[in-house]
């Protein structure tokens, strides 16, 4: 059953807004204009691997349409974000860094190659995000992201016997990374879905349809005020992300997944 149908909300989250790019505006300028300092970033590409990943996530949708998204990450200041991509790196670095890499937004500037973009903020305060990313890079005992890469590469390449990893309870490495960073701060990013099935589509559906859940979570935590109002009255407070109803912006340049040679 799809995440949207299972959610307690009957209407989509109005704090998640569509923002079209201006004429001639690449993804980098679009992000800089609207806000690229923090939050979860979702990217949907048009390569063969992106196409395969987007189609794989159709299993989580009631309409069985491909997902808009093929990669998830955590934004940092300075035009950077951190993620666990399947390729584009020296494989010798994967065991050392648990597959976690710092990437440049400039490499994802072309809206032809990356037509779908979203930035979603799930937490008002998440000060320990940097230290938790570092812990995850050196802590394969927390979650072995390197092991998760292997079945997804096999699926993307169409190797013999490779099936859709999501149907076997194996989430996408990039989204598992993001979810684990939030979980380390006691924050549930995708309610209603097993963490083993973590994927960008789950994050998108959660932000779009689970508004009432996040409202209850925010009220229960006593979170209020603006993003800058930070409470650090105890050691526990400094380790916990302060929740909020997700807000952000997105643009969908390619509704139906297709490959661009």
GIZI-V152815 format. One record per residue. N is the residue number from 0. RES is the residue in one small letter. SS is DSSP state (helix for helix, strand for strand, loop for the rest). OMEGA is omega in degrees with one decimal (NA if undefined). Layout:
n	res	ss	omega
N	RES	SS	OMEGA
N	RES	SS	OMEGA
This chain:
n	res	ss	omega
0	x	loop	-174.9
1	x	loop	-179.8
2	x	helix	-178.1
3	x	helix	-180.0
4	x	helix	-178.2
5	x	helix	-173.8
6	x	loop	178.4
7	x	loop	-177.4
8	x	loop	179.1
9	x	loop	-178.8
10	x	loop	178.7
11	x	loop	-178.9
12	x	loop	-178.1
13	x	loop	178.8
14	x	loop	175.6
15	x	strand	-167.5
16	x	strand	175.7
17	x	strand	179.8
18	x	loop	-179.6
19	x	loop	175.1
20	x	loop	175.2
21	x	loop	-179.0
22	x	loop	178.2
23	x	loop	-176.2
24	x	loop	176.2
25	x	loop	-178.5
26	x	helix	-177.4
27	x	helix	179.7
28	x	helix	177.5
29	x	helix	179.0
30	x	helix	-179.4
31	x	helix	-178.9
32	x	helix	-173.9
33	x	helix	178.2
34	x	loop	-177.6
35	x	loop	-175.1
36	x	loop	-178.6
37	x	loop	-178.9
38	x	loop	176.0
39	x	strand	177.4
40	x	strand	174.6
41	x	strand	-177.2
42	x	strand	175.1
43	x	strand	-176.3
44	x	loop	-175.4
45	x	loop	175.8
46	x	loop	177.7
47	x	helix	-179.9
48	x	helix	177.3
49	x	helix	179.8
50	x	helix	-178.8
51	x	helix	-179.8
52	x	helix	179.5
53	x	helix	178.5
54	x	helix	-178.7
55	x	helix	-176.4
56	x	helix	177.3
57	x	helix	179.6
58	x	helix	-179.4
59	x	helix	-177.9
60	x	loop	-179.0
61	x	loop	179.7
62	x	loop	179.9
63	x	loop	175.0
64	x	loop	175.7
65	x	loop	176.2
66	x	loop	171.6
67	x	loop	-162.3
68	x	loop	177.2
69	x	loop	-178.8
70	x	strand	175.2
71	x	strand	179.0
72	x	strand	178.9
73	x	strand	-178.3
74	x	strand	171.5
75	x	strand	176.1
76	x	loop	175.7
77	x	loop	176.7
78	x	loop	-179.0
79	x	strand	167.2
80	x	strand	-176.7
81	x	strand	-177.2
82	x	strand	175.2
83	x	loop	178.9
84	x	loop	-179.6
85	x	loop	-176.3
86	x	loop	176.4
87	x	loop	-179.3
88	x	loop	176.4
89	x	loop	-176.7
90	x	helix	177.3
91	x	helix	-179.5
92	x	helix	-174.4
93	x	helix	179.1
94	x	helix	-177.2
95	x	helix	-174.6
96	x	helix	-178.7
97	x	loop	179.1
98	x	loop	-176.6
99	x	loop	-178.6
100	x	strand	171.0
101	x	strand	-174.7
102	x	strand	178.9
103	x	strand	176.2
104	x	helix	179.8
105	x	helix	179.5
106	x	helix	-179.7
107	x	helix	-173.9
108	x	loop	-172.8
109	x	loop	179.5
110	x	loop	174.1
111	x	loop	179.0
112	x	loop	-177.7
113	x	loop	-173.0
114	x	loop	-175.3
115	x	strand	-178.2
116	x	strand	173.8
117	x	strand	171.1
118	x	strand	-177.4
119	x	strand	176.9
120	x	strand	-179.0
121	x	strand	-174.9
122	x	strand	175.2
123	x	strand	-178.1
124	x	strand	178.0
125	x	loop	-170.7
126	x	loop	-176.3
127	x	loop	-176.0
128	x	helix	-179.2
129	x	helix	-179.5
130	x	helix	178.4
131	x	helix	174.8
132	x	helix	179.1
133	x	helix	178.3
134	x	helix	-178.0
135	x	helix	178.2
136	x	helix	-175.9
137	x	helix	-175.0
138	x	loop	178.4
139	x	loop	176.3
140	x	loop	177.3
141	x	loop	171.0
142	x	loop	-177.0
143	x	loop	-179.4
144	x	helix	178.7
145	x	helix	179.2
146	x	helix	-179.2
147	x	helix	-178.6
148	x	helix	-170.4
149	x	helix	-178.8
150	x	helix	179.0
151	x	helix	173.9
152	x	helix	179.5
153	x	helix	179.4
154	x	helix	-178.9
155	x	helix	-178.7
156	x	helix	180.0
157	x	loop	-179.8
158	x	loop	-175.4
159	x	loop	176.8
160	x	loop	-178.5
161	x	loop	178.0
162	x	loop	179.4
163	x	loop	-177.1
164	x	helix	-179.9
165	x	helix	179.7
166	x	helix	176.9
167	x	helix	177.9
168	x	loop	179.9
169	x	loop	-176.8
170	x	loop	176.2
171	x	loop	-176.8
172	x	helix	-175.9
173	x	helix	-179.5
174	x	helix	175.4
175	x	helix	176.0
176	x	helix	-178.7
177	x	helix	-178.9
178	x	helix	-178.9
179	x	helix	177.3
180	x	helix	177.6
181	x	helix	-179.9
182	x	helix	178.6
183	x	loop	175.1
184	x	loop	177.2
185	x	loop	-174.1
186	x	loop	177.7
187	x	loop	-173.5
188	x	loop	-176.8
189	x	loop	178.6
190	x	loop	175.8
191	x	loop	-179.8
192	x	loop	176.3
193	x	loop	179.5
194	x	helix	178.2
195	x	helix	-179.9
196	x	helix	-177.8
197	x	loop	178.1
198	x	loop	179.2
199	x	helix	179.7
200	x	helix	178.7
201	x	helix	178.2
202	x	helix	179.3
203	x	helix	179.9
204	x	helix	179.2
205	x	helix	-179.7
206	x	helix	-174.8
207	x	helix	-168.6
208	x	helix	-174.6
209	x	loop	-176.7
210	x	helix	-176.5
211	x	helix	176.4
212	x	helix	-178.6
213	x	helix	176.1
214	x	helix	178.2
215	x	helix	179.6
216	x	helix	179.6
217	x	helix	179.6
218	x	helix	-179.0
219	x	helix	-179.0
220	x	helix	-176.6
221	x	loop	-179.1
222	x	loop	178.5
223	x	loop	179.5
224	x	loop	-176.2
225	x	loop	-179.8
226	x	loop	-175.8
227	x	loop	-179.1
228	x	loop	-172.3
229	x	loop	177.6
230	x	loop	178.9
231	x	loop	-176.5
232	x	loop	179.7
233	x	loop	177.6
234	x	helix	179.8
235	x	helix	179.5
236	x	helix	-176.5
237	x	helix	-179.9
238	x	loop	-173.3
239	x	loop	174.4
240	x	loop	177.9
241	x	strand	-173.6
242	x	strand	176.5
243	x	strand	170.6
244	x	strand	-175.5
245	x	strand	175.5
246	x	strand	-179.9
247	x	strand	-175.3
248	x	strand	-177.0
249	x	strand	169.8
250	x	strand	-179.2
251	x	strand	179.7
252	x	loop	178.8
253	x	loop	-178.5
254	x	loop	179.1
255	x	loop	-177.8
256	x	loop	177.8
257	x	loop	-177.3
258	x	loop	172.5
259	x	loop	-178.8
260	x	loop	NA
